[in-house]
Structure formats: structure tokens, C-alpha cells
Amino acid sequence: MKYHISFDLEFKRNPYKGLYIALEGIDGSGKTKQAEELAAYFESKKKKVILVTEPRKDSKVFSDLVHKILLGKISLSPIALQYLFSADRVQNHIENVIPALKAGKIVISHRAFWSIVPYAISDLDPKLYNNTAQFLLVANNVLSMYHQFILPDITFYLNVPADEAMRRLRKRKNKQKEFYEKEEKLRKHIIGYQWELKTFPKEFTIVDGKQDPEEVMHQILKKMQVKKKSKEMKLV
């Protein structure tokens, strides 16, 4: 028997005086560099800033397990992995994000809740990408955890094609290749992000990540000023 189910999503917004900024994009899109540069920019303006990553690299409970999974040393289904990431995200919000926002600080996050869909669907059978119902079922399954997390005030999506991202990843030295760092998976991640960009257009600010890092940062700061003027983002 088939059942028709319809519902509306209302995301949990930031009620605190601090500013919550996230950088999203596929591996190799430049998130780490831009997060660090953005933190340095605000610090130069004498603002109090904390820089966080998701998944965390210093979590006593999750880090070692997540690291082994990403290196392929432990096998875990994509959905189960996203639930693990979500458990770590809950702790990150409780221990770091919320206290900083309450204190009026600027939180800059390397990834946030939005990563959950692109990475959860990356191991779907390719045939299912053309099956809208199946795609939405998986997407809504992982999005069902939305109510646990404060969404960023502004999310910058660094738009970089898979081949350029792979070129950057290959240039990294002394870094073990992770499970997701394959061009085929990156292309699937892009599909997931494109679905989010189309479904939640007001939640993302798109930046051309193919440019030089300095120009990318220039565009981020420029778009941030536009947000301020439109009063869509808290003044800092």
C-alpha cells in the first residue's frame, strides 16, 4: 500500500548574538584555506573568532574512528557514517558552536549540516540518481536530523568542478588519500550539492572556487557586504 506524505521543513535558526559562518564544497574546493583566511580577516578587525571543522579532528570520542573509516580501514554504510558525523556534530554544537555564539563570537566552520546530503548519497547505485523518489527518500532521511542543529547564518558554497578538485588533491603532500577523494565520488557529491542549491537557494551563497585563493576570499568578503546591506546577515 502506498502512502502520500507531505510536510514542511523549518530549520533551526541562530538565536544568539554571535555570527555563524560555514564553508561548503567538495573535497579539494579550498574550504580549509578560505576558512583560515576568513578567520584571520575577522581577527585583524579585532573580532573574537573560533574556527571549527566537521567532522572534528580532535574529538576524543569520534576522531580516531572517523579517520579509520575515511582511510578505508573500517567499512561502514554511507547512511550510518552520516549518523556518526551527526553525533559528532551534536557534540561540536554543544561544546563549541553554541557557547561561542552565546558569547557573541564569530564561528567559522569547515563544513556544516549541509554536507550530510552530498556525502550520504555518494554510494547510491548510479541508476538511482535518475530515480527522483529514491533520491528524495535518501535525502529526506538524512535531513530528518535537521532539527538538532543551528544552521549557519551564511553558508558559502565553493563551486569547483571535480577534475579541478582532483588536481588539487593530487598536489597535496604527506597526506593519505581518503575514501571520498576519488573523482567519481566528487562528481556524485556535486550532484548532491546541486540538489541542495536548487531546493534551498536562500541558504547558500555561491562563490567561484576555481579562482586564485586571494580572489576567492575577495569574492567572499564582497558577498558578505551585500548580505549585510540587505540585512539578511547580522552586522559584525
C-alpha positions, -999 to +999 in steps of 0.1 A: +000+000+000+013+034-009+011+064+014+014+101+004+033+121+030+038+158+028+055+181+053+072+215+056+107+220+070+115+248+094+152+250+101+166+259+135+180+294+132+207+311+152+190+329+182+223+342+197+243+374+192+273+357+176+277+351+138+278+316+124+295+312+090+302+279+072+322+270+041+308+241+020+320+223-011+336+191-023+370+179-012+396+200-029+374+231-033+395+252-009+374+252+022+403+249+047+423+277+031+393+301+030+382+292+065+416+301+078+418+333+058+384+344+068+392+338+105+424+358+100+404+386+084+380+389+113+408+386+139+425+416+121+393+435+128+397+427+165+368+403+164+366+371+186+367+341+163+367+304+167+374+280+138+358+246+138+357+216+115+331+189+108+339+161+114+362+172+142+398+162+141+403+165+179+373+147+193+383+121+219+352+100+211+349+102+173+381+113+156+400+080+155+370+060+143+361+086+116+397+088+105+399+050+100+366+049+081+377+077+058+410+059+051+391+027+043+404+008+073+368+002+086+338-004+065+305+015+073+275+022+052+271+058+039+239+065+059+255+050+091+285+072+085+264+103+083+247+094+115+281+091+131+291+125+117+258+139+131+266+125+165+299+143+164+282+174+151+258+174+181+288+174+204+305+201+184+275+223+187+271+217+225+308+220+233+319+247+208+294+264+185+266+273+208+288+286+237+308+308+212+276+322+196+261+329+231+293+348+239+289+369+207+319+353+189+322+346+151+321+309+144+337+298+112+330+262+103+348+240+078+316+222+067+283+221+085+250+203+084+247+208+046+274+182+039+251+155+051+232+150+018+260+150-008+281+125+012+252+103+022+241+098-014+275+093-028+273+055-027+239+051-042+236+029-073+241+054-102+208+043-116+190+057-086+203+092-094+176+093-121+150+080-097+137+111-081+116+093-055+146+072-043+169+102-043+145+123-023+139+094+001+176+092+010+180+130+011+150+134+034+161+105+055+194+123+064+177+157+065+154+144+092+181+152+117+179+189+107+161+199+139+191+191+161+214+217+146+215+255+143+220+264+106+247+289+097+237+325+093+255+323+060+269+293+040+294+299+013+295+271-013+328+270-031+319+259-066+347+238-081+345+211-108+355+176-099+386+175-122+400+207-108+394+194-072+412+162-080+441+181-095+444+200-062+441+168-041+469+151-061+492+180-053+488+176-015+519+162+001+523+139+031+485+132+032+469+098+030+442+096+004+407+094+020+377+073+010+359+102-006+389+116-026+380+100-059+368+118-089+338+096-094+327+103-058+334+140-061+310+141-092+283+125-071+289+150-043+284+178-067+250+163-077+241+163-040+251+199-036+233+209-067+201+194-053+205+214-021+213+246-040+182+242-060+160+231-031+173+256-006+185+285-027+183+312+001+205+291+023+236+293+001+259+320-013+278+306-043+314+315-049+335+306-079+362+284-062+382+279-094+399+313-089+431+320-071+427+318-033+431+356-029+403+363-054+380+337-038+385+355-004+378+388-022+345+374-035+335+360-001+341+394+016+323+412-012+292+389-010+293+392+028+289+430+025+260+425+001+243+403+028+249+430+054+233+457+033+203+435+026+200+429+064+200+392+058+230+387+080+239+401+114+262+431+114+296+423+127 
